[in-house]
Amino acid sequence: MSKVKKSNAGLNAMLEVSDPVSQIKLMEEIQDLVEDLGWEYQRMSSSGRATYRELCLTLGWEFEWEDGE
């Protein structure tokens, strides 16, 4: 299993962006990536699904999960 080194570089970059238009573009990019990740939902482990759901809810997305989720 590979280990991922966590970095706050992306978060720091987002906090340094003072231009509202750039902030919106960055948020849209993040939302697009999360949306693309949703295509892999069925292949995710149960903990991966839980994290994905939490991320979606953090983004303010509301939708119904399939029964048994």
Distance bins in CASP14 RR format, pairs under 12 A and 6 or more apart:
PFRMAT RR
TARGET T0000
AUTHOR 0000-0000-0000
RMODE 2
METHOD distances of the structure
MODEL  1
7 13 0 0 0 0 0 1 0 0 0 0 0
8 14 0 0 0 0 1 0 0 0 0 0 0
8 15 0 0 0 0 1 0 0 0 0 0 0
8 16 0 0 0 0 0 1 0 0 0 0 0
9 15 0 0 0 0 0 1 0 0 0 0 0
9 16 0 0 0 0 0 1 0 0 0 0 0
10 16 0 0 0 0 1 0 0 0 0 0 0
10 17 0 0 0 0 0 1 0 0 0 0 0
10 26 0 0 0 0 1 0 0 0 0 0 0
10 29 0 0 0 0 0 1 0 0 0 0 0
10 30 0 0 0 0 1 0 0 0 0 0 0
11 17 0 0 0 0 0 1 0 0 0 0 0
11 26 0 0 0 0 0 1 0 0 0 0 0
11 30 0 0 0 0 0 1 0 0 0 0 0
13 22 0 0 0 0 1 0 0 0 0 0 0
13 23 0 0 0 0 0 1 0 0 0 0 0
13 26 1 0 0 1 0 0 0 0 0 0 0
13 29 0 0 0 0 0 1 0 0 0 0 0
13 30 0 0 0 0 0 1 0 0 0 0 0
14 22 0 0 0 0 1 0 0 0 0 0 0
14 23 1 0 0 1 0 0 0 0 0 0 0
14 24 0 0 0 0 0 1 0 0 0 0 0
14 25 0 0 0 0 0 1 0 0 0 0 0
14 26 1 0 1 0 0 0 0 0 0 0 0
14 27 0 0 0 0 1 0 0 0 0 0 0
14 29 0 0 0 0 0 1 0 0 0 0 0
14 30 0 0 0 0 1 0 0 0 0 0 0
15 22 0 0 0 0 0 1 0 0 0 0 0
15 23 0 0 0 0 1 0 0 0 0 0 0
15 26 0 0 0 0 0 1 0 0 0 0 0
16 22 0 0 0 0 1 0 0 0 0 0 0
16 23 0 0 0 0 0 1 0 0 0 0 0
16 26 0 0 0 0 0 1 0 0 0 0 0
17 23 1 0 1 0 0 0 0 0 0 0 0
17 24 0 0 0 0 1 0 0 0 0 0 0
17 25 0 0 0 0 1 0 0 0 0 0 0
17 26 1 0 0 1 0 0 0 0 0 0 0
17 27 0 0 0 0 1 0 0 0 0 0 0
17 29 0 0 0 0 0 1 0 0 0 0 0
18 26 0 0 0 0 0 1 0 0 0 0 0
19 25 0 0 0 0 1 0 0 0 0 0 0
19 26 0 0 0 0 1 0 0 0 0 0 0
20 26 0 0 0 0 0 1 0 0 0 0 0
20 27 0 0 0 0 0 1 0 0 0 0 0
21 27 0 0 0 0 0 1 0 0 0 0 0
21 28 0 0 0 0 0 1 0 0 0 0 0
22 28 0 0 0 0 0 1 0 0 0 0 0
22 29 0 0 0 0 0 1 0 0 0 0 0
23 29 0 0 0 0 0 1 0 0 0 0 0
23 30 0 0 0 0 0 1 0 0 0 0 0
24 30 0 0 0 0 0 1 0 0 0 0 0
24 31 0 0 0 0 0 1 0 0 0 0 0
25 31 0 0 0 0 0 1 0 0 0 0 0
25 32 0 0 0 0 0 1 0 0 0 0 0
26 32 0 0 0 0 0 1 0 0 0 0 0
26 33 0 0 0 0 0 1 0 0 0 0 0
27 33 0 0 0 0 0 1 0 0 0 0 0
27 34 0 0 0 0 0 1 0 0 0 0 0
27 58 0 0 0 0 0 1 0 0 0 0 0
27 59 0 0 0 0 1 0 0 0 0 0 0
27 60 0 0 0 0 0 1 0 0 0 0 0
28 34 0 0 0 0 0 1 0 0 0 0 0
28 35 0 0 0 0 0 1 0 0 0 0 0
28 59 0 0 0 0 0 1 0 0 0 0 0
29 35 0 0 0 0 0 1 0 0 0 0 0
29 36 0 0 0 0 0 1 0 0 0 0 0
30 36 0 0 0 0 0 1 0 0 0 0 0
30 37 0 0 0 0 0 1 0 0 0 0 0
30 55 0 0 0 0 1 0 0 0 0 0 0
30 56 0 0 0 0 0 1 0 0 0 0 0
30 58 0 0 0 0 0 1 0 0 0 0 0
30 59 1 0 0 1 0 0 0 0 0 0 0
31 37 0 0 0 0 0 1 0 0 0 0 0
31 38 0 0 0 0 0 1 0 0 0 0 0
31 55 0 0 0 0 0 1 0 0 0 0 0
31 56 0 0 0 0 1 0 0 0 0 0 0
31 58 0 0 0 0 0 1 0 0 0 0 0
31 59 1 0 0 1 0 0 0 0 0 0 0
31 60 0 0 0 0 1 0 0 0 0 0 0
31 61 0 0 0 0 1 0 0 0 0 0 0
32 38 0 0 0 0 0 1 0 0 0 0 0
32 59 0 0 0 0 0 1 0 0 0 0 0
33 39 0 0 0 0 0 1 0 0 0 0 0
33 40 0 0 0 0 0 1 0 0 0 0 0
33 52 0 0 0 0 0 1 0 0 0 0 0
33 55 0 0 0 0 0 1 0 0 0 0 0
33 59 0 0 0 0 0 1 0 0 0 0 0
34 40 0 0 0 0 0 1 0 0 0 0 0
34 41 0 0 0 0 0 1 0 0 0 0 0
34 51 0 0 0 0 0 1 0 0 0 0 0
34 52 1 0 0 1 0 0 0 0 0 0 0
34 53 0 0 0 0 0 1 0 0 0 0 0
34 54 0 0 0 0 0 1 0 0 0 0 0
34 55 1 0 1 0 0 0 0 0 0 0 0
34 56 1 0 0 1 0 0 0 0 0 0 0
34 57 0 0 0 0 0 1 0 0 0 0 0
34 58 0 0 0 0 1 0 0 0 0 0 0
34 59 1 0 0 1 0 0 0 0 0 0 0
34 60 0 0 0 0 0 1 0 0 0 0 0
34 61 0 0 0 0 1 0 0 0 0 0 0
35 41 0 0 0 0 0 1 0 0 0 0 0
35 52 0 0 0 0 0 1 0 0 0 0 0
35 55 0 0 0 0 0 1 0 0 0 0 0
35 56 0 0 0 0 1 0 0 0 0 0 0
35 59 0 0 0 0 1 0 0 0 0 0 0
35 61 0 0 0 0 1 0 0 0 0 0 0
35 63 0 0 0 0 0 1 0 0 0 0 0
36 52 0 0 0 0 0 1 0 0 0 0 0
37 43 0 0 0 0 0 1 0 0 0 0 0
37 44 0 0 0 0 1 0 0 0 0 0 0
37 48 0 0 0 0 1 0 0 0 0 0 0
37 49 0 0 0 0 0 1 0 0 0 0 0
37 51 0 0 0 0 0 1 0 0 0 0 0
37 52 1 0 0 1 0 0 0 0 0 0 0
37 53 0 0 0 0 0 1 0 0 0 0 0
37 55 0 0 0 0 1 0 0 0 0 0 0
37 56 0 0 0 0 1 0 0 0 0 0 0
37 59 0 0 0 0 0 1 0 0 0 0 0
38 44 0 0 0 0 1 0 0 0 0 0 0
38 48 0 0 0 0 0 1 0 0 0 0 0
38 49 0 0 0 0 1 0 0 0 0 0 0
38 51 0 0 0 0 0 1 0 0 0 0 0
38 52 1 0 0 1 0 0 0 0 0 0 0
38 53 0 0 0 0 0 1 0 0 0 0 0
38 55 0 0 0 0 1 0 0 0 0 0 0
38 56 0 0 0 0 1 0 0 0 0 0 0
38 61 0 0 0 0 0 1 0 0 0 0 0
38 63 0 0 0 0 0 1 0 0 0 0 0
39 52 0 0 0 0 0 1 0 0 0 0 0
40 48 0 0 0 0 1 0 0 0 0 0 0
40 49 0 0 0 0 0 1 0 0 0 0 0
40 52 0 0 0 0 1 0 0 0 0 0 0
41 48 0 0 0 0 1 0 0 0 0 0 0
41 49 1 0 0 1 0 0 0 0 0 0 0
41 50 0 0 0 0 0 1 0 0 0 0 0
41 51 0 0 0 0 0 1 0 0 0 0 0
41 52 1 0 0 1 0 0 0 0 0 0 0
41 53 0 0 0 0 1 0 0 0 0 0 0
41 55 0 0 0 0 0 1 0 0 0 0 0
41 56 0 0 0 0 1 0 0 0 0 0 0
41 63 0 0 0 0 0 1 0 0 0 0 0
41 65 0 0 0 0 1 0 0 0 0 0 0
41 66 0 0 0 0 1 0 0 0 0 0 0
41 69 0 0 0 0 1 0 0 0 0 0 0
42 48 0 0 0 0 0 1 0 0 0 0 0
42 49 0 0 0 0 1 0 0 0 0 0 0
42 52 0 0 0 0 0 1 0 0 0 0 0
42 66 0 0 0 0 1 0 0 0 0 0 0
42 69 0 0 0 0 0 1 0 0 0 0 0
43 49 0 0 0 0 1 0 0 0 0 0 0
43 52 0 0 0 0 0 1 0 0 0 0 0
44 50 0 0 0 0 1 0 0 0 0 0 0
44 51 0 0 0 0 1 0 0 0 0 0 0
44 52 1 0 0 1 0 0 0 0 0 0 0
44 53 0 0 0 0 1 0 0 0 0 0 0
44 55 0 0 0 0 0 1 0 0 0 0 0
44 69 0 0 0 0 0 1 0 0 0 0 0
45 51 0 0 0 0 1 0 0 0 0 0 0
45 52 0 0 0 0 0 1 0 0 0 0 0
46 52 0 0 0 0 0 1 0 0 0 0 0
46 53 0 0 0 0 0 1 0 0 0 0 0
46 68 0 0 0 0 0 1 0 0 0 0 0
46 69 0 0 0 0 1 0 0 0 0 0 0
47 53 0 0 0 0 0 1 0 0 0 0 0
47 54 0 0 0 0 0 1 0 0 0 0 0
48 54 0 0 0 0 1 0 0 0 0 0 0
48 55 0 0 0 0 1 0 0 0 0 0 0
48 56 0 0 0 0 0 1 0 0 0 0 0
48 69 0 0 0 0 0 1 0 0 0 0 0
49 55 0 0 0 0 0 1 0 0 0 0 0
49 56 0 0 0 0 0 1 0 0 0 0 0
49 65 0 0 0 0 1 0 0 0 0 0 0
49 66 0 0 0 0 0 1 0 0 0 0 0
49 68 0 0 0 0 0 1 0 0 0 0 0
49 69 1 0 0 1 0 0 0 0 0 0 0
50 56 0 0 0 0 0 1 0 0 0 0 0
50 57 0 0 0 0 0 1 0 0 0 0 0
50 65 0 0 0 0 0 1 0 0 0 0 0
50 69 0 0 0 0 1 0 0 0 0 0 0
51 57 0 0 0 0 0 1 0 0 0 0 0
51 58 0 0 0 0 0 1 0 0 0 0 0
52 58 0 0 0 0 0 1 0 0 0 0 0
52 59 0 0 0 0 0 1 0 0 0 0 0
52 61 0 0 0 0 0 1 0 0 0 0 0
52 65 0 0 0 0 0 1 0 0 0 0 0
52 69 0 0 0 0 0 1 0 0 0 0 0
53 59 0 0 0 0 0 1 0 0 0 0 0
53 60 0 0 0 0 0 1 0 0 0 0 0
53 61 0 0 0 0 1 0 0 0 0 0 0
53 62 0 0 0 0 0 1 0 0 0 0 0
53 63 0 0 0 0 1 0 0 0 0 0 0
53 64 0 0 0 0 0 1 0 0 0 0 0
53 65 1 0 0 1 0 0 0 0 0 0 0
53 66 0 0 0 0 0 1 0 0 0 0 0
53 69 1 0 0 1 0 0 0 0 0 0 0
54 60 0 0 0 0 0 1 0 0 0 0 0
54 61 0 0 0 0 0 1 0 0 0 0 0
54 65 0 0 0 0 0 1 0 0 0 0 0
55 61 0 0 0 0 1 0 0 0 0 0 0
56 62 0 0 0 0 1 0 0 0 0 0 0
56 63 1 0 0 1 0 0 0 0 0 0 0
56 64 0 0 0 0 0 1 0 0 0 0 0
56 65 0 0 0 0 1 0 0 0 0 0 0
56 69 0 0 0 0 0 1 0 0 0 0 0
57 63 0 0 0 0 1 0 0 0 0 0 0
57 65 0 0 0 0 0 1 0 0 0 0 0
63 69 0 0 0 0 0 1 0 0 0 0 0
END
